[in-house]
């Protein structure tokens, strides 16, 4: 169940960040409200995840997955370019998430 909470937190954070970009620096009402609601939901589910997993691992997974998803959304949805260094960095983030999941004993699998 804690991975479901974490997944919901990541999705809501990704929605919030996408809405934040769409809000045009808080000048558009609906994207601004969506960003606020999505971030609040993300922090709620992040807090629920912390009942079961250590904060360092939860934050690493939440932020890492969020970074990768937002980079993909920025590329596809907003036409933002990713150079070779950015792609290499994203690959390293994904590798770090895999290492935590496969080799770490600090979290239940």
C-alpha positions as CSV (number, residue, x, y, z in Angstrom):
1,X,0.0,0.0,0.0
2,X,2.9,2.4,0.7
3,X,4.1,2.2,-2.9
4,X,0.6,3.2,-4.0
5,X,0.7,6.2,-1.7
6,X,4.1,7.1,-3.2
7,X,3.0,6.6,-6.7
8,X,0.0,8.9,-6.1
9,X,2.3,11.5,-4.5
10,X,4.6,11.4,-7.5
11,X,1.7,11.7,-10.0
12,X,0.2,14.6,-8.1
13,X,3.5,16.4,-7.9
14,X,4.0,15.9,-11.6
15,X,0.5,17.3,-12.3
16,X,1.2,20.2,-9.9
17,X,4.5,21.1,-11.6
18,X,2.9,20.8,-15.1
19,X,0.1,23.1,-13.9
20,X,2.7,25.5,-12.5
21,X,4.3,25.8,-15.9
22,X,0.9,26.3,-17.5
23,X,-0.1,28.9,-14.9
24,X,2.3,31.5,-16.6
25,X,3.8,32.6,-13.3
26,X,0.4,32.5,-11.5
27,X,-1.3,34.7,-14.0
28,X,-3.9,32.1,-15.1
29,X,-6.4,31.1,-12.5
30,X,-7.3,27.5,-13.3
31,X,-3.7,26.1,-13.7
32,X,-2.7,28.0,-10.6
33,X,-5.5,26.4,-8.6
34,X,-4.7,23.0,-10.0
35,X,-1.1,23.4,-9.0
36,X,-2.0,24.3,-5.4
37,X,-4.5,21.4,-5.1
38,X,-2.1,18.9,-6.7
39,X,0.9,19.9,-4.5
40,X,-1.3,19.7,-1.4
41,X,-2.4,16.2,-2.4
42,X,1.1,15.2,-3.2
43,X,2.4,16.3,0.2
44,X,-0.5,14.4,1.9
45,X,0.3,11.2,0.1
46,X,4.0,11.8,0.7
47,X,3.2,12.0,4.4
48,X,1.2,8.8,4.3
49,X,4.2,7.1,2.7
50,X,6.4,8.3,5.5
51,X,4.5,6.1,7.9
52,X,6.0,3.0,6.2
53,X,9.4,4.1,4.7
54,X,12.3,6.3,5.8
55,X,12.2,9.9,4.8
56,X,15.5,9.8,2.8
57,X,14.4,6.9,0.6
58,X,10.9,8.3,0.1
59,X,12.2,11.7,-0.8
60,X,14.8,10.2,-3.2
61,X,12.2,8.2,-5.0
62,X,9.6,11.0,-5.0
63,X,11.9,13.7,-6.3
64,X,13.8,11.4,-8.7
65,X,10.7,10.1,-10.4
66,X,9.2,13.6,-10.4
67,X,12.3,15.0,-12.1
68,X,12.3,12.3,-14.8
69,X,8.6,12.6,-15.5
70,X,8.7,16.4,-15.6
71,X,11.6,16.4,-18.0
72,X,9.6,14.1,-20.3
73,X,6.5,16.2,-20.0
74,X,8.6,19.4,-20.6
75,X,10.1,17.8,-23.7
76,X,6.8,16.4,-25.1
77,X,4.3,19.0,-23.9
78,X,6.2,22.3,-23.8
79,X,8.9,21.7,-26.5
80,X,11.8,22.0,-24.0
81,X,15.0,20.5,-25.3
82,X,17.1,18.0,-23.5
83,X,20.8,17.9,-24.4
84,X,23.1,14.9,-24.0
85,X,24.2,16.0,-20.5
86,X,20.5,16.3,-19.3
87,X,19.7,12.9,-20.8
88,X,22.7,11.3,-19.1
89,X,21.7,12.9,-15.8
90,X,18.2,11.5,-16.1
91,X,19.5,8.1,-16.9
92,X,21.6,8.3,-13.7
93,X,18.6,9.3,-11.7
94,X,16.7,6.2,-13.1
95,X,19.7,4.0,-12.3
96,X,19.7,5.4,-8.7
97,X,16.1,4.5,-8.3
98,X,16.7,1.0,-9.6
99,X,19.7,0.6,-7.2
100,X,17.5,1.6,-4.2
101,X,14.7,-0.7,-5.2
102,X,16.9,-3.7,-6.0
103,X,19.7,-3.6,-3.5
104,X,18.6,-1.5,-0.6
105,X,17.4,-3.1,2.6
106,X,16.0,0.1,4.1
107,X,12.7,-0.3,2.3
108,X,10.3,-3.2,2.0
109,X,9.8,-4.5,-1.6
